[in-house]
């Protein structure tokens, strides 16, 4: 009778409690009447995991609750024994401190020691314990039933969003036309979410093609086949939430109708960024590139966290090694792949790893969030040395609504930045061009302490109408110093380029730049004097005559000139001021114009009104004395437009 009532004593370790199979075996009658001794170290470890918000901690506590129910029904005896681990021992649990306490309890109380941990079971046997090693539970894929969360999906559903107290929502539709819609009126309950969460974690543990990607305080990330699942709950989130994302299509590179030239560029081991806004199809395109490179005989690896790119088994997908992508990069440099797909490059450490591997000679493709193609390049600024950027990234492929919307290429050169004219402003410049048209769209360079990303307008940009008039005025003034053809191009509101014959460049500039300085003061513009190309169009001869030296002749003489007609005359009566050095004739209405000064209709001299609207004469000059004398006599002083 005593033998029939004999109680088996069982001591489970943490792995067995988390697995949940002990209660199932008891219910099935496999152990009969049993005494279960739970080491206090197991309880402490489960409590620590649950306090961190990790699902495995809650799962273990649920198994303890199930064992308590069995004990309350008299089916087992449940006791707790042993010592609780210290805080330091819990922190060092990965080094085996907690496992050692669990084994000590098993040695003390005796009985059958159950473990799913291979290392734990081997040490326990060496210590003389009666051990049953339970192989981790796995199932044949054919035995898997449909998951509850899969019932929310349809063929065109990209993601499902479940939150406690909120109606289930989903993103549905083809790439480029995705809508966020309600898929059930009845709100999701906490009980329903807990059931779904437990089922998902169980599947991730049992399915050899699935895994728990991350488990931290309040958040768990799972990869179940082609589904990426994020489970969040307090304290990390305000309430429990489950988000499930899966690819709706697997697209080959041929779908994107890329040119042969771009395909050749992709294959040639470059630094490429695949950019686009969230949900644009970047990862789908990256997976297509990975398959294409693999088909081209390239050794391709991926760096992902989480690993959700849909790639063939020939492409190995790596996650952070010991929680650090730097370690993964070190390993990949030993593996020596032709190309590495980095999904996704977001933080500074990611960009530094990307740059380090690219400069080591590995072809790199990074997936980056950006609203414009150029924004992906700007994310490198400040993280990678400016001069190194074209060596790290030379191509940006921008994806929008599932299509390749733009391809930019980067080149490094030394030039005068767009919009500047002085040759001494030449500097290293990163030129960003459209891959297909080769049209320059942006330039990146340093200006002082700042890094400038300057848009470059098209060469056909509209010129201001006033610039044409300014070119005529500048030609008139330069024509007084150059007898040959003069070519003028205004490049901005305050600068222009003037071209004259080679033998007249020195004459226009003057000794020490004194002539060009005087011209700049007259015009109020910066003038860049350059040599006129040999073989200039004959039309320049017309320009030479238009801008000839006769522009300084008095009005009466100009009327007899065959070079040009005299423009209509307008005039103003200037205000007259004096300072210590100058006599100033004020005529703001004629600012920047060539004029003639008259006293009672008698020509006095010609000049150009400054951009400030005045003509200055030396106070001790004869012209200044004539004007002051006329003013004293009340004679009319008039400035007339030539």
C-alpha positions in Angstrom: 0.0 0.0 0.0 2.9 2.3 0.8 4.4 1.6 -2.6 1.1 2.5 -4.3 1.1 5.8 -2.4 4.8 6.4 -3.0 5.2 10.1 -4.2 7.8 10.9 -6.9 9.8 13.9 -6.2 10.6 16.2 -9.1 12.9 19.2 -9.2 12.4 21.3 -12.4 14.8 24.0 -13.5 13.8 27.3 -15.1 13.8 26.0 -18.7 11.3 23.3 -17.8 8.9 25.8 -16.1 9.1 28.2 -19.0 8.4 25.4 -21.5 5.2 24.5 -19.7 5.3 20.8 -20.3 5.6 19.7 -16.7 1.9 20.5 -16.0 0.9 18.8 -19.2 2.7 15.6 -18.3 1.1 15.6 -14.8 -2.3 16.1 -16.3 -1.7 13.2 -18.7 -0.9 10.9 -15.8 2.6 10.3 -16.9 4.0 10.9 -13.4 1.0 9.8 -11.3 1.0 11.4 -7.9 4.1 13.6 -7.6 5.8 16.0 -5.3 7.1 19.0 -7.1 9.9 21.0 -5.5 10.4 24.4 -7.0 13.8 26.0 -6.2 13.5 29.6 -5.0 16.2 30.5 -7.5 13.8 29.5 -10.3 11.1 31.8 -8.9 13.6 34.7 -8.5 14.8 34.3 -12.1 11.2 34.2 -13.5 10.3 37.3 -11.4 13.3 39.2 -12.7 12.4 38.3 -16.3 8.8 39.4 -15.8 9.8 42.6 -14.1 11.8 43.4 -17.2 8.7 42.9 -19.2 10.0 39.8 -21.0 7.4 37.3 -22.2 9.4 34.3 -21.0 9.1 35.5 -17.4 5.3 35.8 -17.7 5.1 32.4 -19.4 7.0 30.8 -16.5 4.8 32.5 -13.9 1.7 31.1 -15.8 3.2 27.6 -15.5 3.7 28.1 -11.7 0.0 29.2 -11.5 -1.0 26.0 -13.3 1.0 23.9 -10.9 -0.6 25.6 -8.0 -4.1 24.8 -9.4 -3.1 21.1 -9.7 -1.9 21.2 -6.0 -5.1 22.8 -4.9 -7.0 20.0 -6.5 -4.8 17.5 -4.7 -3.2 16.1 -7.8 0.3 17.0 -6.7 2.1 18.4 -3.8 3.9 21.7 -4.5 6.7 23.0 -2.3 9.3 25.7 -2.6 12.9 25.2 -1.3 16.4 26.5 -1.4 17.8 30.0 -1.1 17.0 33.1 -3.1 19.9 34.4 -5.3 21.4 37.8 -4.5 21.1 40.7 -6.9 24.6 40.2 -8.0 23.9 36.4 -8.7 20.9 37.4 -10.8 23.0 39.8 -12.8 25.5 37.0 -13.4 22.9 34.4 -14.3 24.4 34.1 -17.8 27.6 32.9 -16.1 25.8 30.1 -14.4 25.4 31.5 -10.8 21.6 30.9 -10.7 21.9 27.5 -12.3 24.4 26.5 -9.6 21.8 27.5 -6.9 19.1 25.4 -8.6 21.5 22.3 -8.7 22.3 22.8 -5.0 18.6 22.7 -4.2 18.2 19.5 -6.2 21.1 17.9 -4.5 19.7 18.9 -1.1 16.1 17.6 -1.6 16.9 14.7 -3.9 14.5 13.3 -6.5 14.4 13.6 -10.3 16.0 16.7 -11.8 14.3 17.9 -15.0 16.1 20.3 -17.4 15.9 21.4 -21.0 19.3 23.0 -20.8 21.9 20.7 -22.2 24.8 22.2 -20.2 22.8 22.2 -17.0 21.8 18.5 -17.4 25.4 17.4 -18.1 26.8 19.3 -15.0 23.9 17.8 -12.9 24.8 14.3 -14.0 28.5 14.9 -13.1 27.3 16.1 -9.7 25.6 12.7 -9.2 22.0 13.8 -9.7 19.3 11.7 -11.2 18.7 13.7 -14.4 16.1 13.6 -17.2 17.2 15.8 -20.1 14.1 17.0 -22.0 14.8 17.7 -25.6 13.5 21.2 -26.5 10.0 20.8 -28.0 9.9 21.0 -31.8 7.2 20.1 -34.2 7.2 19.1 -37.8 5.9 22.1 -39.9 3.0 19.9 -41.0 1.8 19.8 -37.4 1.5 23.5 -37.1 -2.1 24.9 -37.0 -3.1 28.3 -38.3 -2.2 31.1 -35.9 -5.0 33.3 -34.5 -3.4 36.4 -35.9 -3.3 35.0 -39.4 -7.1 35.2 -39.5 -6.8 39.0 -39.7 -4.8 38.8 -42.9 -6.0 38.8 -46.5 -3.9 38.5 -49.7 -3.4 42.2 -50.0 -2.8 42.9 -46.2 0.7 44.3 -45.5 0.3 44.7 -41.7 -2.1 44.1 -38.9 -2.3 46.4 -35.8 -4.0 45.2 -32.6 -4.3 47.2 -29.4 -6.3 46.6 -26.3 -9.7 48.4 -26.4 -9.2 49.4 -30.1 -10.8 47.9 -33.2 -8.3 45.9 -35.2 -6.7 47.9 -38.0 -4.7 46.9 -41.1 -2.7 48.4 -44.0 -4.1 47.0 -47.2 -3.7 47.4 -50.9 -1.0 47.2 -53.5 2.4 49.0 -53.1 1.8 52.6 -53.8 -1.9 52.6 -52.9 -1.9 51.3 -49.3 -4.8 52.4 -47.0 -5.1 52.1 -43.2 -8.5 50.6 -42.6 -10.6 49.0 -39.8 -11.0 45.3 -40.3 -13.4 44.5 -37.4 -15.8 46.7 -35.4 -15.4 44.8 -32.1 -12.5 46.1 -30.1 -9.6 43.8 -29.2 -9.6 42.6 -25.5 -6.7 42.2 -23.2 -7.5 38.5 -22.9 -7.5 38.1 -26.7 -4.1 39.8 -27.0 -2.6 37.7 -24.2 -3.8 34.5 -25.9 -2.4 35.7 -29.3 0.9 36.8 -27.7 1.3 33.4 -25.9 0.6 31.5 -29.1 3.1 33.6 -31.1 5.9 33.2 -28.6 5.2 29.4 -28.4 5.4 29.2 -32.2 8.6 31.1 -32.4 10.2 28.6 -29.9 8.9 25.5 -31.6 9.3 26.4 -35.3 12.9 25.7 -36.4 12.4 28.5 -39.1 11.3 31.1 -36.5 13.0 32.7 -33.6 12.7 35.4 -30.9 14.7 38.3 -32.3 14.6 40.5 -29.2 13.2 40.4 -25.7 13.5 43.4 -23.4 11.6 45.4 -20.9 8.1 45.8 -22.3 8.9 44.7 -25.8 9.4 41.4 -27.7 10.3 41.1 -31.4 9.6 37.8 -33.1 10.3 36.5 -36.6 7.8 33.7 -37.5 8.5 32.6 -41.1 7.8 35.7 -43.2 6.0 37.6 -40.4 7.7 40.2 -38.2 5.9 40.6 -34.9 6.4 43.4 -32.4 4.7 42.9 -29.0 4.6 45.9 -26.7 3.1 46.3 -23.2 3.5 48.5 -20.1 5.7 50.0 -19.0 7.2 50.4 -22.5 3.8 51.3 -24.1 0.6 52.7 -22.6 -1.3 49.5 -23.2 -0.7 46.1 -24.8 -0.2 46.1 -28.5 0.7 43.6 -31.2 1.9 44.6 -34.7 2.4 42.0 -37.4 4.0 42.9 -40.7 4.6 40.6 -43.7 5.6 41.2 -47.3 2.7 41.1 -49.7 4.9 40.4 -52.7 8.4 39.1 -53.5 9.6 41.2 -56.5 12.6 40.4 -58.7 14.8 43.2 -60.0 13.3 42.8 -63.5 10.0 44.2 -62.2 11.7 47.6 -61.8 12.7 47.9 -65.5 16.2 49.1 -64.6 18.5 50.1 -67.4 21.4 47.9 -68.3 23.7 50.7 -67.3 22.3 50.9 -63.8 22.4 47.1 -63.4 26.1 47.2 -64.3 26.7 49.9 -61.7 24.9 47.8 -59.1 27.0 44.7 -59.8 30.3 46.6 -59.8 30.8 46.5 -56.0 29.9 50.0 -55.1 28.5 51.9 -52.1 24.8 52.3 -52.7 22.0 53.7 -50.5 18.4 52.6 -51.2 16.3 55.5 -49.8 12.7 56.3 -49.5 9.9 57.1 -47.0 8.5 54.3 -44.7 6.4 51.9 -46.6 7.7 52.9 -50.0 9.1 49.4 -50.8 12.8 49.9 -49.9 13.2 46.5 -48.3 11.4 44.8 -51.1 13.7 46.4 -53.6 16.8 45.6 -51.5 15.7 41.9 -51.4 15.3 42.0 -55.2 18.8 43.4 -55.5 20.2 40.7 -53.2 18.6 38.0 -55.3 19.9 39.6 -58.5 23.5 39.8 -57.2 23.2 36.2 -56.0 22.2 35.1 -59.5 25.1 37.0 -60.9 27.5 34.8 -58.9 28.2 37.3 -56.1 28.7 36.3 -52.5 25.9 38.2 -50.7 25.3 38.5 -46.9 22.9 40.7 -45.0 23.1 42.6 -41.7 19.6 43.1 -40.2 17.9 43.7 -36.9 15.3 42.2 -37.2 16.0 39.8 -40.0 13.0 40.2 -42.3 14.4 40.5 -45.8 12.9 37.8 -48.1 16.0 36.3 -49.6 16.9 32.8 -50.8 18.7 30.4 -48.5 22.0 30.9 -50.3 22.1 34.4 -48.7 23.0 34.2 -45.0 21.2 36.8 -42.8 23.2 38.1 -39.8 21.9 39.9 -36.8 23.9 41.9 -34.2 26.5 39.6 -32.7 26.4 39.8 -28.9 24.0 42.7 -29.4 26.4 44.8 -31.5 26.6 45.3 -35.2 30.3 46.2 -34.9 30.9 42.5 -34.0 28.9 41.4 -36.9 30.9 43.6 -39.2 34.2 42.2 -37.8 32.9 38.7 -38.6 31.8 39.6 -42.1 35.3 41.0 -42.9 36.6 37.5 -42.3 33.8 36.0 -44.4 34.8 38.4 -47.3 31.4 38.8 -49.1 31.3 40.6 -52.4 28.2 42.5 -51.2 26.6 43.2 -47.9 23.0 44.4 -47.6 22.6 46.6 -44.4 19.0 46.9 -43.4 18.6 49.5 -42.0 21.2 52.3 -41.7 19.8 54.8 -39.2 22.0 55.6 -36.2 25.4 57.2 -36.3 27.0 53.8 -35.4 25.2 52.2 -38.4 26.7 54.9 -40.8 30.2 54.4 -39.3 30.0 50.6 -39.7 28.7 51.0 -43.3 31.6 53.4 -44.1 34.2 51.2 -42.4 33.1 48.1 -44.4 32.9 50.0 -47.7 36.4 51.5 -47.2 37.6 48.0 -46.5 36.6 47.0 -50.0 33.2 45.3 -49.4 30.4 46.3 -51.8 27.7 47.8 -49.5 24.0 48.5 -50.0 22.3 50.3 -47.2 18.6 50.9 -46.7 17.8 54.4 -45.4 14.7 56.3 -44.5 14.5 59.6 -46.4 11.9 61.8 -47.9 14.1 62.9 -50.9 17.1 61.2 -52.5 19.5 64.0 -51.5 18.3 63.6 -47.8 19.9 60.2 -47.7 23.3 61.8 -48.6 22.8 64.6 -46.0 22.5 62.0 -43.3 26.1 61.1 -43.9 27.3 64.7 -43.3 28.8 65.1 -39.8 29.1 61.3 -39.5 31.5 60.6 -42.3 34.3 63.0 -43.4 33.0 65.2 -46.2 35.9 64.2 -48.6 35.3 60.5 -48.0 31.5 60.5 -48.7 31.9 59.8 -52.5 34.1 56.8 -51.6 31.6 55.5 -49.1 28.4 56.2 -51.2 28.5 56.9 -54.9 24.9 56.0 -55.8 21.5 56.7 -54.3 18.5 54.8 -55.5 15.3 56.5 -54.4 12.2 54.4 -54.1 8.7 55.9 -54.0 5.4 53.9 -54.1 7.2 50.7 -55.1 9.1 52.2 -58.1 12.6 53.6 -58.7 11.8 57.3 -58.8 15.3 58.7 -59.1 19.0 57.7 -59.1 21.7 60.1 -58.1 25.5 59.6 -58.5 28.2 61.3 -56.5 31.6 62.5 -57.8 34.4 64.4 -56.1 36.2 67.3 -57.9 37.8 70.6 -57.3 36.0 73.6 -58.8 34.4 76.9 -58.1 31.0 76.2 -56.6 27.9 77.0 -58.6 26.9 80.6 -58.2 30.5 81.8 -57.4 32.7 83.5 -60.0 36.1 84.2 -58.4 38.7 81.6 -59.3 40.3 81.8 -55.9 37.1 80.4 -54.4 37.8 77.0 -56.0 37.5 74.2 -53.4 36.8 70.4 -53.1 33.1 69.9 -54.2 30.9 66.8 -54.2 28.9 67.0 -57.4 25.5 65.1 -57.3 24.0 64.4 -60.7 21.0 62.5 -62.1 22.3 59.1 -63.2 20.3 59.0 -66.5 20.5 62.7 -67.6 23.9 63.5 -66.0 22.4 66.9 -65.1 24.0 68.3 -61.9 21.3 68.8 -59.2 23.3 69.6 -56.1 26.8 70.5 -54.9 28.2 69.9 -51.4 31.1 71.9 -50.1 32.4 73.8 -47.1 31.9 77.5 -46.7 33.6 78.8 -43.7 32.6 76.5 -40.9 29.4 75.4 -42.6 28.8 72.4 -44.9 26.6 73.7 -47.7 24.2 71.5 -49.8 23.4 73.8 -52.7 20.7 73.1 -55.3 22.0 73.7 -58.8 19.3 75.1 -61.1 19.0 74.0 -64.7 21.1 75.8 -67.3 17.9 77.0 -69.0 16.8 79.0 -65.9 15.1 82.3 -66.6 17.3 85.3 -66.4 16.1 88.6 -64.8 15.1 91.2 -67.4 17.1 93.8 -65.6 20.3 91.7 -66.1 20.1 92.3 -69.9 20.0 96.1 -69.3 22.8 95.8 -66.8 24.9 94.0 -69.4 24.5 96.9 -71.9 25.5 99.4 -69.2 28.6 97.4 -68.2 29.5 97.0 -71.9 29.4 100.8 -72.4 31.7 101.4 -69.4 34.2 98.6 -70.4 34.1 99.9 -74.0 35.9 103.1 -72.8 39.0 101.0 -71.9 38.8 98.3 -74.6 38.8 99.1 -78.3 38.0 95.5 -79.3 34.9 93.3 -78.8 33.4 93.1 -75.3 31.3 90.2 -74.1 29.3 90.7 -70.9 27.3 88.2 -68.8 25.7 89.1 -65.5 25.7 86.1 -63.2 24.0 87.6 -60.2 22.6 90.9 -58.9 26.0 92.0 -57.8 28.5 90.3 -60.1 29.3 89.9 -63.8 31.8 88.2 -66.1 33.5 90.4 -68.8 35.5 89.0 -71.7 37.9 91.1 -73.8 40.7 90.3 -76.2 43.8 88.8 -74.7 45.9 91.9 -75.4 43.3 94.1 -73.7 42.8 92.1 -70.4 45.8 93.9 -68.8 44.5 97.3 -70.0 41.0 96.7 -68.5 42.4 95.4 -65.2 45.1 98.2 -64.9 48.2 98.3 -62.9 47.6 96.6 -59.5 43.9 96.4 -60.5 43.4 100.2 -60.3 41.3 100.4 -63.4 39.0 97.5 -62.7 38.6 98.8 -59.1 37.5 102.1 -60.5 35.1 100.4 -62.9 33.6 98.4 -60.0 33.1 101.5 -58.0 31.3 103.2 -60.9 29.1 100.2 -61.6 28.6 99.0 -58.0 29.3 95.4 -59.2 32.0 92.8 -58.9 33.6 92.3 -62.4 35.5 89.1 -63.3 37.7 89.9 -66.4 38.5 87.0 -68.6 40.1 86.4 -72.0 37.7 86.3 -74.9 37.9 83.0 -76.8 39.6 83.1 -80.2 37.1 82.8 -83.0 34.3 84.5 -81.1 31.1 85.1 -83.1 31.1 88.1 -85.5 28.2 89.5 -83.7 30.7 90.6 -81.1 31.9 93.3 -83.5 28.4 94.8 -83.2 28.9 94.6 -79.5 32.3 96.3 -79.8 30.8 99.2 -81.7 27.9 99.5 -79.3 30.2 99.6 -76.4 32.9 101.7 -78.1 34.9 104.6 -76.8 32.5 107.2 -78.3 30.2 106.6 -75.3 32.2 109.4 -73.5 31.8 111.9 -76.3 29.5 114.9 -75.8 26.0 114.7 -77.0 26.6 116.9 -80.1 29.4 114.7 -81.3 27.5 111.5 -80.7 24.7 112.5 -82.9 27.1 112.5 -85.9 28.5 109.1 -85.0 27.6 106.2 -87.3 28.0 103.7 -84.5 24.6 103.9 -82.8 21.6 106.0 -82.3 21.3 108.3 -79.3 18.7 107.1 -76.8 15.9 109.4 -75.7 17.0 112.0 -73.2 15.6 112.3 -69.7 17.0 114.6 -67.1 16.9 115.5 -63.5 18.1 118.5 -61.4 20.5 117.1 -58.9 20.7 118.0 -55.2 24.2 119.2 -54.4 26.2 118.4 -51.2 29.7 118.9 -50.0 32.0 117.0 -47.6 35.6 117.5 -46.8 36.9 115.8 -50.0 34.0 115.7 -52.5 31.3 117.7 -54.2 28.3 115.3 -54.6 25.6 115.5 -57.2 22.6 113.5 -56.1 20.5 111.8 -58.8 19.0 108.6 -57.4 16.6 108.3 -60.3 19.5 107.6 -62.6 21.5 105.2 -60.4 23.9 103.1 -62.5 23.3 105.1 -65.7 25.7 106.9 -68.0 24.9 110.6 -67.9 26.0 114.1 -69.1 26.1 117.1 -66.8 25.0 120.5 -68.2 25.0 124.1 -66.9 22.4 126.2 -68.7 22.4 123.8 -71.6 26.2 123.9 -71.9 27.9 120.5 -71.8 30.3 120.2 -68.8 31.4 116.5 -68.6 30.1 112.9 -68.7 30.0 110.4 -65.9 28.3 107.3 -64.6 25.9 107.6 -61.6 26.9 105.3 -58.8 24.5 102.6 -57.7 23.9 104.8 -54.7 22.6 107.5 -57.0 25.3 110.1 -56.9 28.2 111.5 -58.9 31.3 112.6 -56.9 33.9 115.2 -57.9 37.0 116.2 -56.0 36.2 119.2 -54.0 39.2 121.2 -55.2 38.7 120.3 -58.9 37.8 122.9 -61.6 34.6 121.1 -62.4 33.5 121.3 -58.8 34.3 125.1 -58.8 32.2 125.6 -62.0 29.2 123.9 -60.5 29.4 125.7 -57.2 29.8 129.1 -59.0 26.7 128.2 -61.2 24.8 127.3 -58.1 25.6 130.6 -56.5 24.4 132.5 -59.6 21.2 130.5 -59.6 22.0 128.9 -63.0 20.3 125.6 -64.0 22.4 122.5 -63.3 21.0 119.4 -65.1 22.0 115.8 -65.4 20.8 114.2 -68.6 20.6 110.5 -69.4 22.9 109.6 -72.4 
